[in-house]
Amino acid sequence: MIQGEFKAQGAAWPTSMMELDVSERLIVWAFRLWVQGLRRNDGTQWALVVKEFGRLFKGSDGTAALAGFARLIDGLRHSARRTVRLHQACCPCLTADEVSLVCFVAACQRPAASLARVRAESLVRAEGVGDMLQAGSRLAGFMRRHGLLLPQRTQSDIAGQGTAEISITLH
């Protein structure tokens, strides 16, 4: 899918970090750093995410929100339906997968769990859906409690098949 073609109901979907809400940017930024830390076995990447979660969520909420986030990434790593694409942390562009992850966490903030389940099913294989829902709901709950409300986008999910590989796009 070409980035500029990522649309829903006639409205263009965000293709750059600047088009995202602050709460959405947090998820994408943390996702990118966490994966880079995993790929490079670089604790400094994780330390930045830990510090930001601690600053935003304060005390034990920061630790608990971070645990939910880390489980979310682990769920993607172990059960992804296909290769998950993301950009470098400093890149202003977005991949459809990054937007899908944000939409999943946003759906976890809604009272009706059915949309969150559909979004989880589009990201991971059946055996990983429960873990994704639990991790996403935990993170979404802490975000809501601290005023980080995610916009509810109605984009239909991007589905696919493939490996659980996560790949970083460089440019």
Residue, then its C-alpha position, 0 to 999 in steps of 0.5 A: m500500500i502506498q502511504g498516500e493511499f491510506k484513507a478511510q471514508g474519503a478522508a486521508w489517514p495520517t502519513s506523518m508524525m505531525e498529523l498525529d495527536v500527542s497521545e498517538r505520537l507517544i505510542v509510535w515513538a515508544f514503539r520505534l525506540w523499543v524495537q530499535g533497542l531490541r534489534r540492536n540490544d541497546g538499553t539506551q533506547w529502552a531507557l528513553v521510553v522508561k523515562e518518558f513513561g515515568r514522566l507522563f504517568k508518574g510513579s507506579d502508574g508509569t511502571a504499570a503502563l510501561a509493562g502493558f506497553a512492553r507486553l503489547i510489543d512482545g505480542l506483536r513480536h511473537s504472534a504478528r500475522r505478517t511482517v510489521r513495518l515501522h520507521q526509524a524513531c526520528c523519521p517524520c513518516l508513518t507506516a500503515d502498521e504504526v497507524s494500525l497499532v495506534c488505532f488498536v490502542a484507541a479501540c482499547q479505550r472504548p467501552a465496547a471491546s468488539l472493535a478492539r478484538v477486531r483490530a487485535e485480530s488484524l495484527v496478530r494470529a488467533e493465539g495472540v489476540g487475548d494477550m494483545l487485548q490484555a496488554g492494549s487495555r492495560l496501556a489504554g487504561f493508564m493513558r485514559r487515566h492520565g488524560l491521554l485520550l486517543p482519537q477514535r479513527t474508523q479506518s478498516d484494519i489492514a489484514g495480511q498473512g506472514t511472519a512475525e518479523i518486525s522490519i524498520t524502514l530507513h530513509 
